[in-house]
Amino acid sequence: MATEHTAITRSTFDEVILPIYAPADFIPVKGKGSRVWDQQGKEYVDFAGGIAVTALGHCHPALVEALKTQGETLWHTSNVFTNEPALRLARKIIDASFAERVVFMNSGTEANETAFKLARHYACVRHSPFKSKIIAFHNAFHGRSLFTVSVGGQPKYSDGFGPKPADIVHVPFNDLHAVKAVMDDHTCAVVVEPIQGEGGVTAATPEFLQGLRALCDEHQALLVFDEVQSGMGRSGELFAYMHYGVIPDILTSAKALGGGFPISAMLTTQDIASAFHAGSHGSTYGGNPLACAVAGAAFDIINTPEVLNGVNEKRALFVKHLEKINQQYDLFSDIRGMGLLIGAELKPQYKGRARDFLYAAAGEGVMVLNAGPDVMRFAPSLVVEDSDIDEGMARFAKAAASVING
């Protein structure tokens, strides 16, 4: 039997964890700000941000303090009782957004599951039990439960698990005509990411989102924004919908909401929320005091002019570095996204090789992401230091050179 002292190495993963991930060869053990250290003491600049989660970097003092203080106070009560941190956080979100009602869950998947169930239920009780069609988009990603993965527009994630939930239709993203062709009075919801994250870091056009809003109004359908990745300051506004002047009926938030602690939220109006009653939905851990205390501390920092205004300044610095790399190596066909959700699409000769660049980057001491096989993705801390951007992008340039020169 293994003891506490058995060495933990990357090979341990292959012996004990389900084979659903292919993690990097190194194991990060410590983080501070936008730097991370592995078991061997090697240092990395972190532009992955735990996939847009650690929006205030690693071990931010205010989040550490909130965790410690709450950790010595009250961890869990279940939803048989409410708690102060959850109510404080809900009030903050409502004061800062379109929302009139909020419910807390633990993950983006759960927030989306809640949103889709609410949209279906609202249509069922207010209109007709046959008003159940959900329109979603190719290349969308909404989570991994059977319902959310079916709404997501990537069959590679949803095929092979038996019958899928019915009445979900997928059309091309940013194509209003395609939506019009399938939109009817049986539609209960249109579900969209204002910026498709996993699908390649593609932002919706203003005309597209405005058109969706008009179609939903016309057909009495709900417009659901999945802002799990695009929300919480990532775009330079608290939520991306604020850039577009389009107000959704339901919005989901997770990832950066807890700054690294698992928590998610679904935001909606009082009218829509009132379709649910006690017992309609629930979560044992959802809205626990520990998560809400940390999220409250993160919210107070992210929702400030300093942090939000800094996002686009930092974006400009990233883009400058990416353009310089491009001049040198002719690597990217497009640099896109919004704020500090940045996508750099690889040119045709490098198509399918995003993972090669990601691994090479790790070798040079910088953590980056891909968004599909053809796009490099950067989702750093919203407060990443300019010096960290310079250093990390210098390392990424070296990594790019090494891949290009074989």
C-alpha positions as CSV (number, residue, x, y, z in Angstrom):
1,M,0.0,0.0,0.0
2,A,1.3,3.4,-1.0
3,T,2.3,5.8,1.8
4,E,2.3,9.6,2.1
5,H,6.0,9.5,1.1
6,T,5.6,7.8,-2.2
7,A,7.0,10.2,-4.8
8,I,4.3,11.9,-6.8
9,T,5.4,12.3,-10.5
10,R,3.7,12.8,-13.8
11,S,3.6,9.0,-14.3
12,T,1.4,8.8,-11.1
13,F,-1.3,10.5,-13.1
14,D,-1.5,7.6,-15.6
15,E,-1.8,5.2,-12.8
16,V,-4.6,6.9,-10.8
17,I,-6.6,9.3,-12.9
18,L,-9.3,8.4,-15.6
19,P,-7.7,8.8,-19.0
20,I,-9.8,11.9,-20.0
21,Y,-7.0,14.4,-19.8
22,A,-3.6,14.6,-21.4
23,P,-1.8,17.0,-19.0
24,A,1.6,18.5,-19.6
25,D,4.7,16.6,-18.6
26,F,5.5,18.9,-15.6
27,I,3.4,19.4,-12.4
28,P,2.9,23.0,-11.3
29,V,3.2,23.2,-7.5
30,K,3.3,26.9,-6.6
31,G,2.0,30.1,-8.1
32,K,2.4,33.8,-7.4
33,G,0.9,36.5,-9.5
34,S,1.5,35.5,-13.2
35,R,4.4,33.2,-12.4
36,V,4.2,29.4,-11.7
37,W,6.8,27.0,-10.5
38,D,6.9,23.2,-11.2
39,Q,8.2,20.3,-9.0
40,Q,11.7,20.9,-10.3
41,G,11.6,24.6,-9.5
42,K,11.4,25.7,-13.1
43,E,9.6,29.0,-13.5
44,Y,6.8,29.7,-16.0
45,V,5.0,32.8,-17.1
46,D,1.2,32.0,-17.0
47,F,-0.8,33.2,-20.0
48,A,-3.3,30.3,-19.6
49,G,-4.9,31.6,-16.4
50,G,-6.3,28.2,-15.6
51,I,-8.4,28.6,-18.8
52,A,-9.5,32.2,-18.0
53,V,-10.1,31.4,-14.4
54,T,-7.3,33.0,-12.3
55,A,-8.2,36.5,-13.4
56,L,-6.3,38.1,-10.5
57,G,-3.3,35.8,-10.8
58,H,-2.2,33.1,-8.4
59,C,-2.6,33.6,-4.6
60,H,-3.8,37.2,-4.7
61,P,-3.6,38.6,-1.2
62,A,-7.2,39.7,-1.0
63,L,-8.5,36.3,-2.1
64,V,-6.1,34.4,0.2
65,E,-7.3,36.6,3.1
66,A,-11.0,36.0,2.2
67,L,-10.4,32.2,2.0
68,K,-8.6,32.2,5.4
69,T,-11.1,34.3,7.2
70,Q,-14.1,32.5,5.9
71,G,-12.3,29.1,6.3
72,E,-12.2,29.9,10.1
73,T,-15.8,31.0,10.2
74,L,-18.3,28.8,8.2
75,W,-17.8,26.5,5.2
76,H,-21.1,24.9,4.4
77,T,-24.7,25.0,5.4
78,S,-26.5,23.6,2.3
79,N,-29.5,25.5,0.8
80,V,-31.7,24.4,3.7
81,F,-30.3,27.7,5.1
82,T,-29.0,30.8,3.3
83,N,-25.7,32.5,4.2
84,E,-24.3,36.0,4.3
85,P,-21.5,35.7,1.8
86,A,-23.9,34.4,-0.9
87,L,-26.4,37.2,-0.3
88,R,-23.6,39.8,-0.3
89,L,-22.3,38.5,-3.6
90,A,-25.7,38.3,-5.2
91,R,-26.4,41.9,-4.2
92,K,-23.0,43.0,-5.8
93,I,-23.9,41.2,-9.1
94,I,-27.4,42.6,-9.2
95,D,-26.2,46.1,-8.6
96,A,-23.6,45.8,-11.4
97,S,-25.6,44.1,-14.1
98,F,-29.1,43.7,-15.7
99,A,-29.9,40.9,-13.3
100,E,-32.7,41.0,-10.7
101,R,-32.2,37.5,-9.5
102,V,-29.1,35.3,-9.1
103,V,-28.5,31.6,-8.2
104,F,-25.1,30.1,-7.4
105,M,-23.8,26.8,-8.7
106,N,-20.3,25.3,-8.8
107,S,-19.2,25.2,-12.4
108,G,-19.9,26.6,-15.8
109,T,-21.6,23.4,-16.8
110,E,-24.0,23.6,-13.8
111,A,-24.8,27.3,-14.5
112,N,-25.6,26.5,-18.1
113,E,-27.6,23.4,-17.1
114,T,-29.6,25.7,-14.8
115,A,-30.1,28.3,-17.5
116,F,-31.3,25.7,-20.1
117,K,-33.6,24.1,-17.6
118,L,-35.0,27.5,-16.7
119,A,-35.5,28.5,-20.3
120,R,-37.4,25.3,-21.1
121,H,-39.4,25.5,-17.9
122,Y,-40.3,29.1,-18.5
123,A,-41.6,28.4,-22.0
124,C,-43.5,25.3,-20.7
125,V,-45.3,27.1,-17.9
126,R,-45.8,30.5,-19.5
127,H,-46.5,29.5,-23.1
128,S,-46.8,25.8,-24.1
129,P,-45.2,22.4,-23.3
130,F,-44.4,22.2,-27.0
131,K,-42.3,25.4,-26.9
132,S,-39.0,23.6,-26.3
133,K,-36.7,24.2,-29.3
134,I,-33.2,25.5,-28.3
135,I,-31.2,27.1,-31.1
136,A,-27.4,27.0,-30.6
137,F,-24.3,27.4,-32.7
138,H,-21.7,25.3,-34.4
139,N,-18.3,25.2,-32.5
140,A,-20.0,26.4,-29.3
141,F,-19.0,25.0,-26.0
142,H,-21.4,25.0,-23.0
143,G,-20.2,22.3,-20.7
144,R,-19.9,18.5,-20.3
145,S,-23.2,17.3,-18.8
146,L,-25.3,15.4,-21.3
147,F,-27.7,18.4,-21.7
148,T,-25.0,21.2,-21.9
149,V,-22.7,19.1,-24.2
150,S,-25.7,18.5,-26.5
151,V,-26.4,22.2,-26.7
152,G,-22.7,22.8,-27.4
153,G,-22.0,22.6,-31.1
154,Q,-19.1,20.2,-31.2
155,P,-20.2,16.6,-32.0
156,K,-16.8,15.2,-31.0
157,Y,-17.8,15.9,-27.4
158,S,-21.4,14.7,-27.5
159,D,-21.3,11.7,-29.8
160,G,-21.1,8.2,-28.3
161,F,-23.1,8.7,-25.1
162,G,-26.5,7.3,-26.2
163,P,-29.6,9.4,-27.1
164,K,-29.2,13.1,-26.7
165,P,-31.8,15.5,-25.4
166,A,-34.1,16.3,-28.2
167,D,-35.1,19.6,-29.9
168,I,-31.7,21.3,-30.1
169,V,-30.8,22.8,-33.4
170,H,-27.3,24.1,-34.4
171,V,-26.6,26.7,-37.0
172,P,-23.5,28.7,-38.0
173,F,-22.2,31.4,-35.6
174,N,-22.5,35.0,-36.7
175,D,-25.1,34.0,-39.4
176,L,-28.4,35.7,-38.7
177,H,-30.1,34.3,-41.8
178,A,-29.4,30.8,-40.6
179,V,-31.0,31.6,-37.3
180,K,-34.1,33.1,-39.0
181,A,-34.5,29.9,-41.1
182,V,-34.9,27.7,-38.0
183,M,-36.5,30.3,-35.6
184,D,-40.2,29.8,-34.9
185,D,-42.8,30.0,-32.2
186,H,-41.8,26.6,-30.8
187,T,-38.3,28.1,-29.9
188,C,-37.8,28.6,-26.2
189,A,-34.3,29.9,-26.3
190,V,-31.3,31.0,-28.4
191,V,-28.1,30.2,-26.6
192,V,-24.9,32.0,-27.5
193,E,-21.4,32.9,-26.3
194,P,-20.8,36.6,-27.1
195,I,-17.2,35.4,-27.7
196,Q,-16.9,31.7,-28.7
197,G,-14.0,30.5,-26.5
198,E,-13.2,26.8,-27.2
199,G,-14.5,27.3,-30.8
200,G,-11.6,29.5,-31.8
201,V,-11.9,32.8,-29.9
202,T,-14.4,34.4,-32.3
203,A,-16.4,37.4,-31.1
204,A,-20.0,37.9,-32.2
205,T,-20.7,40.9,-34.5
206,P,-22.9,43.6,-33.0
207,E,-25.4,43.0,-35.8
208,F,-25.6,39.3,-35.0
209,L,-26.4,39.8,-31.3
210,Q,-28.8,42.7,-32.0
211,G,-30.5,40.5,-34.5
212,L,-30.8,37.6,-32.1
213,R,-32.4,39.9,-29.5
214,A,-35.0,41.1,-32.1
215,L,-35.8,37.5,-33.2
216,C,-36.2,36.3,-29.6
217,D,-38.5,39.2,-28.9
218,E,-40.5,38.5,-32.0
219,H,-41.0,34.8,-31.1
220,Q,-41.2,35.1,-27.3
221,A,-38.0,33.1,-26.9
222,L,-35.3,33.8,-24.3
223,L,-31.9,35.0,-25.2
224,V,-29.3,33.2,-23.1
225,F,-25.7,34.5,-23.0
226,D,-23.0,32.0,-21.9
227,E,-20.4,34.3,-20.4
228,V,-18.6,31.6,-18.5
229,Q,-15.4,32.5,-20.4
230,S,-16.1,36.0,-21.7
231,G,-17.5,37.5,-18.4
232,M,-16.0,38.9,-15.2
233,G,-13.8,41.6,-16.8
234,R,-12.3,39.4,-19.5
235,S,-13.5,41.7,-22.3
236,G,-12.7,45.0,-20.6
237,E,-16.3,45.3,-19.4
238,L,-17.7,43.4,-16.4
239,F,-19.7,41.3,-18.9
240,A,-19.2,41.2,-22.7
241,Y,-22.9,42.0,-23.3
242,M,-22.1,45.5,-22.1
243,H,-20.0,46.1,-25.2
244,Y,-22.9,45.2,-27.5
245,G,-25.7,47.1,-25.9
246,V,-27.7,43.9,-26.0
247,I,-29.3,42.7,-22.8
248,P,-29.9,38.9,-22.5
249,D,-32.7,37.3,-20.6
250,I,-30.4,34.9,-18.8
251,L,-26.6,35.1,-18.4
252,T,-24.2,32.5,-17.0
253,S,-20.9,33.2,-15.3
254,A,-18.2,31.0,-13.8
255,K,-14.4,30.6,-14.4
256,A,-13.1,34.0,-13.3
257,L,-16.0,34.6,-10.9
258,G,-14.2,32.8,-8.1
259,G,-10.7,33.8,-9.2
260,G,-9.7,30.1,-9.0
261,F,-12.2,28.9,-6.4
262,P,-15.0,26.8,-8.0
263,I,-18.2,28.8,-8.2
264,S,-20.7,29.8,-10.9
265,A,-23.8,31.9,-11.2
266,M,-26.9,32.2,-13.4
267,L,-28.3,35.8,-13.7
268,T,-31.8,36.6,-14.8
269,T,-34.8,38.9,-14.4
270,Q,-37.5,38.6,-11.6
271,D,-40.2,37.6,-14.2
272,I,-38.2,34.8,-15.6
273,A,-36.9,33.6,-12.2
274,S,-40.5,33.4,-11.0
275,A,-41.2,30.4,-13.3
276,F,-39.1,28.4,-10.8
277,H,-40.4,27.6,-7.3
278,A,-38.9,25.9,-4.3
279,G,-37.7,22.5,-5.5
280,S,-37.5,23.3,-9.2
281,H,-33.8,23.0,-9.2
282,G,-31.0,22.8,-6.7
283,S,-27.4,22.1,-5.6
284,T,-25.9,20.9,-2.4
285,Y,-22.8,23.0,-2.6
286,G,-24.2,25.9,-4.8
287,G,-23.7,29.2,-3.0
288,N,-21.6,27.8,-0.2
289,P,-20.0,30.5,2.1
290,L,-16.4,29.6,1.2
291,A,-16.9,30.0,-2.5
292,C,-19.0,33.1,-2.2
293,A,-16.6,34.9,0.2
294,V,-13.7,34.3,-2.3
295,A,-15.8,35.4,-5.2
296,G,-17.0,38.5,-3.4
297,A,-13.4,39.5,-2.8
298,A,-12.6,38.9,-6.5
299,F,-15.6,40.8,-7.6
300,D,-14.7,43.9,-5.6
301,I,-11.3,44.0,-7.4
302,I,-12.3,43.1,-10.9
303,N,-15.3,45.5,-11.0
304,T,-13.2,48.6,-10.7
305,P,-12.2,51.1,-13.4
306,E,-8.5,50.4,-12.8
307,V,-8.8,46.7,-13.6
308,L,-11.4,47.0,-16.4
309,N,-9.6,49.9,-18.1
310,G,-6.3,48.1,-17.8
311,V,-7.6,45.1,-19.8
312,N,-7.4,46.8,-23.2
313,E,-4.1,48.4,-22.5
314,K,-2.7,45.0,-21.7
315,R,-4.4,43.5,-24.8
316,A,-2.6,46.1,-27.0
317,L,0.8,45.0,-25.5
318,F,0.0,41.3,-26.3
319,V,-1.1,42.2,-29.9
320,K,2.1,44.2,-30.4
321,H,4.2,41.2,-29.4
322,L,2.1,38.8,-31.6
323,E,2.4,41.1,-34.6
324,K,6.1,41.3,-34.1
325,I,6.3,37.5,-34.0
326,N,4.2,37.5,-37.2
327,Q,6.5,39.8,-39.0
328,Q,9.4,37.6,-38.1
329,Y,7.9,34.2,-38.8
330,D,4.7,34.7,-40.9
331,L,2.8,32.5,-38.4
332,F,-0.7,34.0,-37.9
333,S,-3.5,34.7,-40.3
334,D,-5.7,36.5,-37.7
335,I,-5.4,38.0,-34.3
336,R,-8.8,38.3,-32.7
337,G,-11.0,38.0,-29.6
338,M,-11.8,40.8,-27.2
339,G,-9.9,42.2,-24.2
340,L,-7.7,39.6,-22.6
341,L,-9.3,36.7,-24.4
342,I,-7.0,36.6,-27.4
343,G,-7.0,34.2,-30.3
344,A,-4.2,33.9,-32.8
345,E,-5.1,31.7,-35.8
346,L,-2.3,29.8,-37.4
347,K,-1.6,30.1,-41.1
348,P,-2.6,27.2,-43.4
349,Q,1.0,25.8,-43.3
350,Y,0.7,25.4,-39.5
351,K,-2.9,24.3,-39.4
352,G,-3.5,21.5,-36.8
353,R,-0.3,22.2,-34.9
354,A,-1.6,24.4,-32.1
355,R,-0.6,21.8,-29.5
356,D,3.0,21.7,-30.9
357,F,3.3,25.4,-30.2
358,L,1.7,25.0,-26.7
359,Y,4.2,22.2,-25.7
360,A,7.1,24.2,-27.1
361,A,6.0,27.2,-25.2
362,A,5.9,25.2,-21.9
363,G,9.5,24.1,-22.8
364,E,10.5,27.7,-22.9
365,G,8.8,28.5,-19.7
366,V,5.5,30.1,-20.7
367,M,2.0,28.6,-20.3
368,V,-0.5,29.2,-23.2
369,L,-3.6,27.6,-24.5
370,N,-5.1,26.5,-27.8
371,A,-8.7,26.9,-28.9
372,G,-9.0,23.9,-31.3
373,P,-6.2,22.6,-33.4
374,D,-5.6,25.9,-35.4
375,V,-5.7,28.7,-32.8
376,M,-3.4,29.8,-30.0
377,R,-5.3,31.2,-27.1
378,F,-4.1,33.6,-24.4
379,A,-6.3,34.2,-21.3
380,P,-3.9,35.7,-18.7
381,S,-4.6,37.4,-15.4
382,L,-6.5,40.7,-15.9
383,V,-3.8,42.3,-13.7
384,V,-0.8,40.6,-15.4
385,E,2.3,42.9,-15.1
386,D,3.5,44.5,-18.3
387,S,7.0,43.1,-17.5
388,D,5.5,39.6,-17.3
389,I,3.8,40.1,-20.7
390,D,7.2,41.2,-22.2
391,E,9.0,38.2,-20.7
392,G,6.4,35.7,-21.5
393,M,6.0,36.8,-25.1
394,A,9.8,36.7,-25.6
395,R,9.7,33.1,-24.4
396,F,6.7,32.4,-26.7
397,A,8.7,33.9,-29.6
398,K,11.5,31.5,-28.9
399,A,9.1,28.6,-28.8
400,A,7.5,29.6,-32.1
401,A,11.0,29.8,-33.7
402,S,11.8,26.3,-32.4
403,V,8.6,24.8,-33.9
404,I,9.0,26.6,-37.2
405,N,12.7,25.7,-37.6
406,G,11.8,22.1,-36.7
